């Protein structure tokens, strides 16, 4: 089967290659300095692909022989029938490398039939655009070779260095040979006569619609494609409904959005890719924007999850001092170990392939986000944003703080470990004495009128402010060290608590969407509207031996928990937040109100929760509010014991009108919940509302936290629930315990090897 150039068998003119050429020319002339990479002769030798497909000579050639190249981002055709052996496919390895360098080899029927339609289509598109060279992973990286890993970790160089990336996100069937000559065109969303003068709202609507076509594709669910889109400077995107242009400055669709339109909204929504080039400081917000949507993506071989992100880590590491430890920048280790699943998580277990040596276990650590498949909740990482003194970061970090508690050691060997001392943890980088002489070189302090604490800026950009000087990596030639660390070893304190109850979600409105890599996760509607139905994580309420409240844990999945077996917790850091911010957390909303409430624009969503039947003993653990987080005296056993019968009496006094009002409030939930589950929840909701009322009255009308000194915060220990196996502890879940509760029950120090 020959690979033919794009042509219309029906005699019609094939227009989409010419349209793509127009987009390339417009991008070159309008923002070539941003979107067009340097020619290969001007790139460092190590950044150049080893091999490229020569679409003219139909063979592979050394990458250095080209001036520039296109790259393909695609998914391997889906195997729908697992009982049918997968068809043979072509790849570059030691056995085929000589044959694939023979001119005309890709034109032979024997070779062409081993190539999926998506690769043949990309080769034809490359030729139709007047280009010659194409990079495709399977045909341009020598597989199972000593240099394979090095090439994979340099994906940032390969995609950032591509003249254009072809994103093939359409269904497999659309790339077959009989359809190569045609492609659907996007319909106009607005009147064609109006498209030259779109207002901001319509521009954003048009962009969102095109991105939604990409988000709805199988391509957008796959792990490897994430970094390919993030790292490339510009792409032409093939979807089921049409083709669009996506570069770091503009989006064009050939219908409503076209070159020549000058609108700020187009640039605002597409600047994520620029951040790799413009971030000279360790931008934790950017890191969060990347890992949170990425970690929910799927891999044929789950153990590839870290490798599939290695190009991104390589690009980030030029501005992050220190190393990345299993995907975690060492300077933010304390903050990132607090990661929580946005949706229920599944442990990534190795799957066998031709090079696999371990099957049925996980080669990725349980303490790292990459060891589980789930979207990561960005709100669980916001304390890491507190080092920035910018309005947007302050609004996201709020009052959340995380303080280092542990002297961390990392290793891949149970018998020895190395102290992680470079760089120092973020909060302890500089101890300021108030004198400018104490500042590191090129840092300055700024005192604004009306503010108590100074801000700090670096000579690189005096308009960017930090709360304190931070470690920097300003050496652009630095070669990053990316490592997979199996174990974290440390000494800490531990405690055992029983689960008082587990609050599980009931059914809610279905939300199906994949994260948008073009916007911050703090603005992404997927995260704004909450987890998908049946994937909402449960919340575990802990109790002390006397039955009183001991803390909250967000469970990773829906596994059953034995309420009679204590769980082991270890402290990994200390934390703090004011009462208002603590009450805004997911765990507290579930604990206090038995529901989560999400909004995005005009869309509102409520996720109801319910508990198994609650005994009188278990109710004691639920008698806790944020005023008690400030004061040990407010949570004394003897004062709370009397509240249980008081609650029962108050519950019986609720009149029919109050119950009717509650039923109206809950009416929408009845329609989507099983009748019995709804009735159980409704009865529990009455008790939870009474609890809130009684606790409020006990405070005698005070606002939450008024019994704390001015400026006081809720202090707690961040803890991991661990399970031990053969001397190694594995993360099960993460949560927090009030400071005074932990210090009353914790024992230690104990040595923990976290795997």
NUKOLKE-970636 format. One line per field, with one value per residue (C-alpha): residue number from 1; residue in one letter; z, y, x. Coordinates in steps of 0.1 Angstrom, whole numbers, plus 5000, padded with zeros to 4 digits. Example, Ala and Ser with C-alpha at 12.3 -4.5 7.8 and 13.67 -1.06 7.14 Angstrom:
<gudos>
resi [1 2]
resn [A S]
c3 [5078 5071]
c2 [4955 4989]
c1 [5123 5137]
</gudos>
This chain:
<gudos>
resi [1 2 3 4 5 6 7 8 9 10 11 12 13 14 15 16 17 18 19 20 21 22 23 24 25 26 27 28 29 30 31 32 33 34 35 36 37 38 39 40 41 42 43 44 45 46 47 48 49 50 51 52 53 54 55 56 57 58 59 60 61 62 63 64 65 66 67 68 69 70 71 72 73 74 75 76 77 78 79 80 81 82 83 84 85 86 87 88 89 90 91 92 93 94 95 96 97 98 99 100 101 102 103 104 105 106 107 108 109 110 111 112 113 114 115 116 117 118 119 120 121 122 123 124 125 126 127 128 129 130 131 132 133 134 135 136 137 138 139 140 141 142 143 144 145 146 147 148 149 150 151 152 153 154 155 156 157 158 159 160 161 162 163 164 165 166 167 168 169 170 171 172 173 174 175 176 177 178 179 180 181 182 183 184 185 186 187 188 189 190 191 192 193 194 195 196 197 198 199 200 201 202 203 204 205 206 207 208 209 210 211 212 213 214 215 216 217 218 219 220 221 222 223 224 225 226 227 228 229 230 231 232 233 234 235 236 237 238 239 240 241 242 243 244 245 246 247 248 249 250 251 252 253 254 255 256 257 258 259 260 261 262 263 264 265 266 267 268 269 270 271 272 273 274 275 276 277 278 279 280 281 282 283 284 285 286 287 288 289 290 291 292 293 294 295 296 297 298 299 300 301 302 303 304 305 306 307 308 309 310 311 312 313 314 315 316 317 318 319 320 321 322 323 324 325 326 327 328 329 330 331 332 333 334 335 336 337 338 339 340 341 342 343 344 345 346 347 348 349 350 351 352 353 354 355 356 357 358 359 360 361 362 363 364 365 366 367 368 369 370 371 372 373 374 375 376 377 378 379 380 381 382 383 384 385 386 387 388 389 390 391 392 393 394 395 396 397 398 399 400 401 402 403 404 405 406 407 408 409 410 411 412 413 414 415 416 417 418 419 420 421 422 423 424 425 426 427 428 429 430 431 432 433 434 435 436 437 438 439 440 441 442 443 444 445 446 447 448 449 450 451 452 453 454 455 456 457 458 459 460 461 462 463 464 465 466 467 468 469 470 471 472 473 474 475 476 477 478 479 480 481 482 483 484 485 486 487 488 489 490 491 492 493 494 495 496 497 498 499 500 501 502 503 504 505 506 507 508 509 510 511 512 513 514 515 516 517 518 519 520 521 522 523 524 525 526 527 528 529 530 531 532 533 534 535 536 537 538 539 540 541 542 543 544 545 546 547 548 549 550 551 552 553 554 555 556 557 558 559 560 561 562 563 564 565 566 567 568 569 570 571 572 573 574 575 576 577 578 579 580 581 582 583 584 585 586 587 588 589 590 591 592 593 594 595 596 597 598 599 600 601 602 603 604 605 606 607 608 609 610 611 612 613 614 615 616 617 618 619 620 621 622 623 624 625 626 627 628 629 630 631 632 633 634 635 636 637 638 639 640 641 642 643 644 645 646 647 648 649 650 651 652 653 654 655 656 657 658 659 660 661 662 663 664 665 666 667 668 669 670 671 672 673 674 675 676 677 678 679 680 681 682 683 684 685 686 687 688 689 690 691 692 693 694 695 696 697 698 699 700 701 702 703 704 705 706 707 708 709 710 711 712 713 714 715 716 717 718 719 720 721 722 723 724 725 726 727 728 729 730 731 732 733 734 735 736 737 738 739 740 741 742 743 744 745 746 747 748 749 750 751 752 753 754 755]
resn [X X X X X X X X X X X X X X X X X X X X X X X X X X X X X X X X X X X X X X X X X X X X X X X X X X X X X X X X X X X X X X X X X X X X X X X X X X X X X X X X X X X X X X X X X X X X X X X X X X X X X X X X X X X X X X X X X X X X X X X X X X X X X X X X X X X X X X X X X X X X X X X X X X X X X X X X X X X X X X X X X X X X X X X X X X X X X X X X X X X X X X X X X X X X X X X X X X X X X X X X X X X X X X X X X X X X X X X X X X X X X X X X X X X X X X X X X X X X X X X X X X X X X X X X X X X X X X X X X X X X X X X X X X X X X X X X X X X X X X X X X X X X X X X X X X X X X X X X X X X X X X X X X X X X X X X X X X X X X X X X X X X X X X X X X X X X X X X X X X X X X X X X X X X X X X X X X X X X X X X X X X X X X X X X X X X X X X X X X X X X X X X X X X X X X X X X X X X X X X X X X X X X X X X X X X X X X X X X X X X X X X X X X X X X X X X X X X X X X X X X X X X X X X X X X X X X X X X X X X X X X X X X X X X X X X X X X X X X X X X X X X X X X X X X X X X X X X X X X X X X X X X X X X X X X X X X X X X X X X X X X X X X X X X X X X X X X X X X X X X X X X X X X X X X X X X X X X X X X X X X X X X X X X X X X X X X X X X X X X X X X X X X X X X X X X X X X X X X X X X X X X X X X X X X X X X X X X X X X X X X X X X X X X X X X X X X X X X X X X X X X X X X X X X X X X X X X X X X X X X X X X X X X X X X X X X X X X X X X X X X X X X X X X X X X X X X X X X X X X X X X X X X X X X X X X X X X X X X X X X X X X X X X X X X X X X X X X X X X X X X X X X X X X X X X X X X X X X]
c3 [5000 4989 5010 4986 4988 4997 4968 4962 4944 4936 4917 4943 4954 4987 5007 5042 5035 5019 5049 5072 5051 5055 5093 5093 5072 5095 5126 5112 5103 5134 5163 5148 5176 5201 5182 5158 5172 5160 5130 5138 5129 5157 5183 5207 5194 5223 5216 5181 5174 5165 5136 5114 5087 5053 5035 5002 5002 5023 5049 5082 5082 5110 5126 5120 5083 5084 5088 5107 5112 5121 5151 5155 5187 5184 5202 5190 5174 5200 5202 5207 5209 5237 5224 5191 5189 5184 5148 5141 5141 5129 5153 5152 5169 5164 5140 5117 5118 5087 5066 5076 5063 5028 5005 4995 5024 5036 5001 5000 5007 5033 5054 5048 5060 5094 5098 5113 5092 5116 5108 5071 5073 5091 5065 5038 5055 5060 5023 5013 5034 5014 5043 5043 5077 5104 5139 5152 5184 5174 5142 5155 5189 5189 5211 5239 5235 5261 5247 5247 5282 5274 5243 5262 5290 5263 5250 5260 5235 5207 5208 5217 5188 5162 5135 5139 5158 5142 5170 5157 5180 5155 5156 5140 5111 5098 5090 5067 5031 5014 5037 5036 5010 5029 5063 5080 5084 5116 5113 5120 5155 5146 5114 5089 5083 5120 5125 5116 5146 5175 5210 5238 5249 5215 5210 5243 5234 5200 5216 5243 5217 5197 5228 5239 5207 5217 5253 5242 5222 5233 5226 5256 5280 5273 5294 5268 5248 5278 5276 5238 5237 5266 5253 5216 5205 5179 5166 5140 5157 5138 5156 5145 5137 5121 5122 5142 5147 5183 5190 5220 5208 5188 5180 5145 5132 5096 5106 5133 5144 5117 5113 5114 5143 5171 5203 5237 5248 5222 5238 5274 5271 5252 5272 5293 5270 5273 5310 5304 5287 5310 5345 5360 5395 5408 5400 5422 5408 5373 5387 5403 5370 5353 5377 5387 5353 5341 5368 5359 5324 5314 5304 5287 5311 5344 5354 5326 5345 5356 5324 5305 5325 5322 5294 5315 5345 5324 5312 5348 5363 5347 5371 5401 5422 5435 5421 5413 5435 5418 5401 5432 5434 5466 5477 5479 5493 5525 5506 5478 5502 5513 5478 5479 5452 5434 5426 5439 5431 5418 5427 5396 5394 5369 5338 5319 5285 5266 5289 5322 5351 5377 5373 5399 5421 5417 5408 5417 5453 5472 5487 5453 5432 5402 5421 5418 5389 5399 5392 5420 5441 5436 5469 5488 5476 5481 5512 5487 5471 5503 5493 5466 5476 5446 5449 5428 5449 5482 5472 5464 5494 5519 5554 5548 5560 5561 5583 5580 5607 5592 5583 5550 5536 5501 5486 5463 5488 5521 5537 5531 5524 5518 5536 5514 5522 5488 5484 5519 5525 5512 5545 5560 5531 5547 5583 5581 5608 5595 5580 5543 5548 5556 5522 5496 5466 5442 5466 5479 5505 5500 5528 5516 5537 5557 5556 5585 5567 5538 5503 5485 5449 5428 5403 5375 5378 5404 5397 5410 5448 5473 5510 5516 5494 5479 5464 5427 5397 5372 5353 5319 5310 5340 5332 5354 5373 5372 5395 5407 5445 5460 5497 5520 5554 5584 5622 5635 5660 5654 5669 5666 5662 5654 5626 5642 5608 5571 5552 5517 5488 5473 5437 5422 5388 5363 5353 5324 5314 5311 5324 5301 5297 5285 5317 5354 5374 5398 5369 5351 5352 5357 5391 5398 5394 5415 5410 5386 5400 5417 5419 5449 5477 5511 5543 5575 5609 5635 5672 5703 5728 5748 5718 5711 5677 5665 5630 5593 5566 5529 5517 5484 5472 5483 5500 5531 5565 5596 5623 5650 5638 5647 5619 5623 5615 5612 5613 5582 5589 5609 5594 5602 5589 5602 5610 5579 5556 5575 5571 5534 5530 5514 5545 5568 5544 5544 5581 5590 5564 5548 5514 5490 5470 5437 5414 5380 5364 5365 5371 5407 5419 5453 5462 5491 5517 5542 5570 5581 5611 5639 5674 5705 5711 5675 5678 5704 5677 5656 5683 5671 5655 5646 5679 5695 5671 5689 5724 5742 5769 5745 5735 5770 5774 5803 5786 5754 5771 5781 5745 5733 5752 5746 5709 5711 5730 5706 5676 5690 5693 5656 5644 5612 5596 5600 5586 5556 5549 5551 5527 5502 5505 5499 5472 5443 5459 5462 5424 5419 5451 5460 5483 5513 5509 5507 5538 5558 5547 5555 5591 5595 5580 5607 5634 5618 5616 5653 5661 5644 5662 5697 5692 5680 5711 5733 5720 5732 5698 5694 5659 5653 5667 5690 5720 5704 5708 5679 5649 5662 5637 5639 5644 5634 5623 5588 5589 5567 5573 5567 5564 5570 5550 5556 5573 5547 5553 5524 5522 5524 5528 5541 5566 5597 5635 5658 5674 5710 5702 5684 5711 5738 5720 5698 5707 5693 5678 5654 5623 5591 5557 5533 5501]
c2 [5000 5032 5064 5089 5127 5144 5145 5144 5113 5130 5158 5184 5207 5198 5230 5223 5220 5255 5268 5254 5270 5304 5299 5291 5322 5344 5330 5334 5371 5381 5362 5342 5353 5336 5306 5296 5276 5280 5260 5228 5241 5267 5243 5225 5191 5172 5189 5176 5144 5114 5104 5120 5106 5120 5121 5128 5099 5078 5066 5078 5101 5116 5146 5168 5166 5187 5224 5220 5193 5187 5164 5142 5138 5109 5079 5043 5029 5014 4977 4971 4933 4921 4885 4894 4896 4931 4937 4938 4974 4990 5005 5015 4991 4975 4950 4975 5005 4996 4988 5020 5041 5026 5053 5043 5018 5035 5033 4995 4976 4954 4984 5007 4981 4981 5018 5029 5054 5083 5081 5078 5108 5128 5120 5131 5163 5171 5167 5186 5216 5217 5203 5173 5160 5145 5132 5103 5086 5050 5056 5082 5068 5036 5013 4991 5009 5023 5058 5054 5068 5098 5106 5102 5126 5151 5154 5190 5197 5176 5192 5227 5224 5213 5238 5226 5198 5178 5169 5139 5138 5125 5090 5063 5057 5093 5087 5058 5061 5067 5097 5113 5139 5154 5168 5184 5221 5237 5253 5290 5296 5331 5348 5348 5385 5392 5370 5398 5419 5395 5409 5393 5370 5355 5351 5332 5311 5301 5292 5271 5252 5243 5232 5212 5193 5184 5176 5152 5131 5099 5117 5140 5111 5096 5103 5108 5134 5159 5170 5169 5196 5216 5216 5224 5260 5257 5230 5222 5202 5176 5168 5149 5181 5202 5215 5245 5263 5266 5285 5305 5337 5327 5302 5301 5278 5289 5298 5324 5329 5340 5356 5394 5396 5415 5406 5404 5374 5352 5357 5356 5321 5306 5318 5287 5274 5307 5301 5276 5303 5332 5316 5324 5316 5283 5289 5265 5277 5266 5232 5228 5237 5209 5180 5183 5176 5154 5128 5117 5106 5070 5048 5015 5007 5026 5025 5050 5078 5095 5089 5104 5137 5137 5162 5187 5181 5186 5220 5230 5220 5249 5272 5249 5245 5210 5178 5164 5134 5111 5141 5163 5194 5188 5224 5220 5185 5193 5210 5184 5154 5168 5162 5149 5131 5153 5121 5086 5072 5039 5027 5025 4988 4977 4960 4936 4944 4932 4951 4948 4930 4933 4927 4931 4956 4993 5007 5042 5052 5054 5089 5105 5117 5097 5065 5068 5076 5105 5142 5160 5185 5219 5232 5206 5222 5259 5263 5261 5293 5314 5324 5348 5383 5388 5394 5363 5340 5355 5349 5313 5305 5324 5317 5281 5275 5244 5242 5217 5191 5163 5158 5139 5112 5097 5065 5036 5012 5001 4998 5033 5068 5103 5135 5158 5191 5209 5231 5238 5237 5268 5284 5280 5294 5328 5340 5377 5400 5431 5444 5446 5432 5399 5396 5372 5389 5407 5406 5438 5445 5468 5484 5497 5521 5504 5470 5453 5428 5438 5423 5411 5413 5399 5419 5397 5414 5441 5441 5405 5403 5375 5372 5363 5355 5320 5296 5303 5284 5310 5288 5282 5256 5235 5199 5186 5154 5135 5106 5080 5077 5046 5055 5084 5077 5099 5100 5114 5108 5084 5078 5053 5064 5046 5058 5071 5070 5074 5100 5087 5106 5098 5102 5136 5153 5138 5159 5146 5167 5165 5193 5222 5226 5261 5276 5275 5246 5273 5286 5253 5244 5207 5215 5243 5219 5191 5154 5132 5112 5079 5092 5116 5107 5098 5116 5096 5111 5101 5096 5096 5067 5087 5090 5127 5141 5135 5148 5143 5121 5122 5086 5077 5053 5035 5006 4994 5003 4982 5006 4984 4985 5015 5031 5042 5079 5095 5133 5147 5185 5210 5233 5262 5282 5306 5293 5307 5290 5258 5257 5262 5229 5199 5177 5203 5210 5173 5170 5201 5200 5165 5181 5198 5229 5239 5268 5278 5308 5302 5264 5251 5216 5199 5166 5150 5127 5103 5082 5046 5046 5066 5053 5076 5069 5079 5111 5123 5124 5146 5172 5196 5229 5253 5271 5240 5240 5272 5261 5228 5239 5243 5206 5192 5157 5167 5197 5177 5147 5166 5177 5143 5141 5178 5172 5144 5166 5194 5171 5159 5195 5203 5211 5200 5234 5232 5197 5208 5236 5211 5187 5216 5223 5186 5181 5181 5154 5130 5129 5116 5095 5061 5065 5047 5064 5098 5091 5080 5112 5134 5120 5125 5160 5170 5158 5176 5209 5205 5199 5231 5250 5237 5243 5278 5285 5271 5298 5322 5340 5345 5343 5312 5316 5346 5326 5327 5356 5382 5368 5332 5303 5267 5247 5210 5182 5170 5132 5102 5071 5043 5005 4985 4956 4939 4969 4994 5019 5028 5058 5050 5085 5120 5143 5165 5162 5192 5201 5196 5162 5150 5160 5143 5109 5108 5086 5086 5092 5063 5056 5053 5040 5053 5033]
c1 [5000 5017 5015 5000 4999 4967 4944 4906 4895 4862 4881 4873 4901 4916 4916 4927 4964 4963 4944 4971 4998 4980 4980 5017 5025 5003 5019 5054 5048 5028 5045 5074 5097 5074 5060 5088 5117 5153 5163 5181 5216 5211 5199 5223 5233 5217 5184 5181 5161 5183 5161 5134 5111 5120 5086 5103 5127 5103 5128 5144 5174 5196 5179 5209 5204 5172 5167 5134 5107 5071 5061 5031 5011 4987 4973 4979 4947 4924 4921 4884 4884 4907 4904 4919 4957 4969 4981 5018 5031 5063 5089 5125 5148 5182 5166 5149 5171 5191 5160 5142 5171 5166 5151 5115 5110 5078 5064 5066 5034 5051 5062 5032 5006 5024 5018 4984 4964 4972 5009 5003 4980 5006 5033 5009 5000 5037 5043 5012 5024 5056 5075 5098 5107 5084 5091 5070 5080 5079 5099 5124 5134 5153 5132 5147 5180 5203 5196 5158 5152 5174 5154 5121 5132 5141 5105 5105 5133 5117 5082 5094 5119 5093 5084 5048 5031 5002 4977 4957 4927 4901 4887 4910 4887 4891 4927 4922 4935 4901 4895 4929 4917 4888 4882 4851 4851 4838 4804 4801 4789 4779 4768 4797 4793 4798 4829 4853 4841 4835 4832 4852 4823 4819 4856 4858 4828 4843 4876 4859 4839 4870 4889 4858 4861 4896 4887 4860 4884 4901 4934 4927 4924 4958 4988 5016 4997 4995 5031 5031 5005 5019 5055 5049 5050 5022 5000 4974 4947 4926 4893 4862 4844 4871 4907 4920 4952 4966 4998 5010 4994 4962 4935 4921 4894 4888 4852 4848 4884 4908 4942 4941 4916 4932 4916 4931 4909 4926 4960 4948 4935 4965 4995 5001 5028 5048 5053 5081 5101 5092 5094 5128 5116 5102 5066 5047 5014 5025 5035 5001 4984 5003 5001 4965 4949 4977 4975 4940 4951 4954 4983 4984 5013 5006 5042 5049 5030 5062 5081 5051 5057 5095 5096 5076 5098 5129 5115 5104 5137 5156 5138 5134 5166 5174 5161 5127 5120 5095 5080 5081 5104 5124 5121 5083 5083 5064 5036 5032 5031 4997 4982 4947 4927 4901 4883 4887 4921 4934 4969 4991 5002 5028 5015 5037 5052 5083 5106 5088 5105 5078 5041 5013 5033 5039 5072 5059 5059 5026 5035 5039 5009 5022 5018 4980 4957 4935 4931 4949 4929 4946 4931 4951 4984 4976 4998 5027 5015 5021 5056 5043 5032 5009 4971 4962 4984 4973 4937 4944 4967 4945 4957 4969 5004 5026 5057 5085 5087 5108 5144 5138 5161 5156 5168 5161 5177 5162 5197 5209 5195 5208 5198 5178 5195 5198 5179 5167 5129 5111 5102 5137 5157 5165 5163 5160 5173 5157 5189 5194 5229 5212 5196 5210 5227 5204 5174 5158 5131 5102 5081 5047 5027 5000 5016 5035 5056 5080 5079 5110 5120 5149 5170 5156 5122 5116 5079 5074 5071 5077 5071 5107 5137 5136 5161 5166 5181 5193 5217 5200 5225 5218 5212 5184 5186 5153 5151 5126 5130 5113 5117 5114 5130 5123 5117 5084 5056 5027 4993 4964 4928 4896 4873 4841 4823 4829 4808 4802 4787 4753 4745 4747 4745 4769 4798 4820 4849 4887 4909 4918 4955 4951 4938 4948 4932 4919 4898 4891 4854 4861 4877 4851 4822 4835 4843 4823 4794 4805 4841 4836 4861 4846 4856 4867 4859 4885 4878 4900 4899 4873 4851 4858 4867 4903 4905 4895 4909 4900 4899 4915 4888 4856 4872 4854 4868 4865 4853 4867 4903 4925 4944 4980 4988 5023 5029 5047 5043 5024 4998 4976 4946 4921 4886 4869 4895 4893 4855 4859 4878 4863 4866 4851 4821 4813 4818 4797 4769 4769 4773 4796 4785 4801 4795 4808 4792 4755 4759 4754 4759 4753 4769 4750 4768 4755 4769 4761 4738 4754 4755 4754 4791 4799 4779 4804 4831 4808 4804 4832 4833 4861 4859 4872 4902 4913 4907 4914 4891 4862 4865 4868 4852 4830 4814 4807 4793 4762 4756 4745 4712 4707 4709 4684 4660 4664 4660 4626 4615 4618 4583 4567 4572 4609 4610 4589 4614 4642 4624 4620 4657 4665 4638 4662 4684 4654 4651 4686 4689 4675 4646 4661 4694 4677 4656 4687 4704 4674 4673 4710 4707 4682 4707 4736 4715 4706 4742 4752 4724 4734 4771 4763 4742 4769 4792 4765 4763 4800 4815 4836 4870 4861 4873 4908 4932 4932 4950 4949 4947 4937 4968 4970 4994 4993 4992 4994 4974 4999 4999 5030 5043 5076 5091 5079 5050 5027 5004 4967 4953 4961 4944 4948 4945 4942 4975 4964 4948 4979 5003 4981 4982 5012 5042 5077 5100 5094 5114 5093 5104 5077 5075]
</gudos>
